[in-house]
Amino acid sequence: MVPLWKHYCAEASGLVYVVDSRDRERMEETKSFLYMVMDEGKVPDNMAVLVYANKHEVPGAMSASEISNELDLASLRQRNWQRN
Ligand SMILES: Nc1nc2c(ncn2[C@@H]2O[C@H](COP(=O)(O)OP(=O)(O)OP(=O)(O)O)[C@@H](O)[C@H]2O)c(=O)[nH]1
């Protein structure tokens, strides 16, 4: 699957990236993979990127701002982004 996403990126109009809000231990890996997809997939600046954090209602889940910080979403400044 992993090598195939590059081909999907070329045709995609958006990227939905699902993050497990409970999985604190793998947040660094999650971050690396997101930026690798955006870089190697040549995701253009004008492509919509949705980072969807699931399991947010589960006790112990990370908050939206924690996830945003962990994934350094503010570094995607060239994109028009918001956090809900
Ligand atoms: N409570 C809750 N459960 C969810 C949510 N999203 C997925 N699940 C459940 O979590 C279980 C595992 O789903 P995923 O996390 O998507 O799959 P996964 O990453 O392969 O599984 P894990 O390694 O166990 O997290 C399934 O039973 C899903 O129904 C959510 O937002 N809230």
The ligand as an SDF file (V2000), in Angstrom:
LIG
                    3D

 32 34  0  0  0  0  0  0  0  0999 V2000
  -14.5850    5.1630   20.5630 N   0  0  0  0  0  0  0  0  0  0  0  0
  -14.1140    5.2530   19.3350 C   0  0  0  0  0  0  0  0  0  0  0  0
  -13.7430    4.1310   18.6800 N   0  0  0  0  0  0  0  0  0  0  0  0
  -13.2610    4.2650   17.4340 C   0  0  0  0  0  0  0  0  0  0  0  0
  -13.1290    5.5230   16.7830 C   0  0  0  0  0  0  0  0  0  0  0  0
  -12.6020    5.3230   15.5450 N   0  0  0  0  0  0  0  0  0  0  0  0
  -12.4120    3.9980   15.4430 C   0  0  0  0  0  0  0  0  0  0  0  0
  -12.7990    3.3500   16.5670 N   0  0  0  0  0  0  0  0  0  0  0  0
  -12.7690    1.9050   16.8610 C   0  0  0  0  0  0  0  0  0  0  0  0
  -11.4300    1.5240   17.1950 O   0  0  0  0  0  0  0  0  0  0  0  0
  -11.1920    0.2020   16.7620 C   0  0  0  0  0  0  0  0  0  0  0  0
   -9.9160    0.1670   15.9550 C   0  0  0  0  0  0  0  0  0  0  0  0
  -10.0650    1.0000   14.8280 O   0  0  0  0  0  0  0  0  0  0  0  0
   -8.8620    1.8030   14.2200 P   0  0  0  0  0  0  0  0  0  0  0  0
   -8.1270    2.5370   15.2830 O   0  0  0  0  0  0  0  0  0  0  0  0
   -9.4230    2.5960   13.1020 O   0  0  0  0  0  0  0  0  0  0  0  0
   -7.9710    0.6300   13.6170 O   0  0  0  0  0  0  0  0  0  0  0  0
   -6.5120    0.2320   13.9780 P   0  0  0  0  0  0  0  0  0  0  0  0
   -5.6310    1.4610   13.9800 O   0  0  0  0  0  0  0  0  0  0  0  0
   -6.1600   -0.8410   13.0260 O   0  0  0  0  0  0  0  0  0  0  0  0
   -6.6480   -0.3780   15.4280 O   0  0  0  0  0  0  0  0  0  0  0  0
   -5.9040   -0.0370   16.7910 P   0  0  0  0  0  0  0  0  0  0  0  0
   -4.4660   -0.3650   16.5500 O   0  0  0  0  0  0  0  0  0  0  0  0
   -6.5640   -0.9340   17.8070 O   0  0  0  0  0  0  0  0  0  0  0  0
   -6.1340    1.4210   17.0870 O   0  0  0  0  0  0  0  0  0  0  0  0
  -12.4190   -0.2320   15.9840 C   0  0  0  0  0  0  0  0  0  0  0  0
  -13.2290   -1.0120   16.8440 O   0  0  0  0  0  0  0  0  0  0  0  0
  -13.1140    1.0690   15.6640 C   0  0  0  0  0  0  0  0  0  0  0  0
  -14.4980    0.9280   15.5650 O   0  0  0  0  0  0  0  0  0  0  0  0
  -13.5290    6.6970   17.4920 C   0  0  0  0  0  0  0  0  0  0  0  0
  -13.4470    7.8500   17.0270 O   0  0  0  0  0  0  0  0  0  0  0  0
  -13.9980    6.4910   18.7740 N   0  0  0  0  0  0  0  0  0  0  0  0
  1  2  1  0
  2  3  2  0
  2 32  1  0
  3  4  1  0
  4  5  2  0
  4  8  1  0
  5  6  1  0
  5 30  1  0
  6  7  2  0
  7  8  1  0
  8  9  1  0
  9 10  1  0
  9 28  1  0
 10 11  1  0
 11 12  1  0
 11 26  1  0
 12 13  1  0
 13 14  1  0
 14 15  2  0
 14 16  1  0
 14 17  1  0
 17 18  1  0
 18 19  2  0
 18 20  1  0
 18 21  1  0
 21 22  1  0
 22 23  2  0
 22 24  1  0
 22 25  1  0
 26 27  1  0
 26 28  1  0
 28 29  1  0
 30 31  2  0
 30 32  1  0
M  END
$$$$
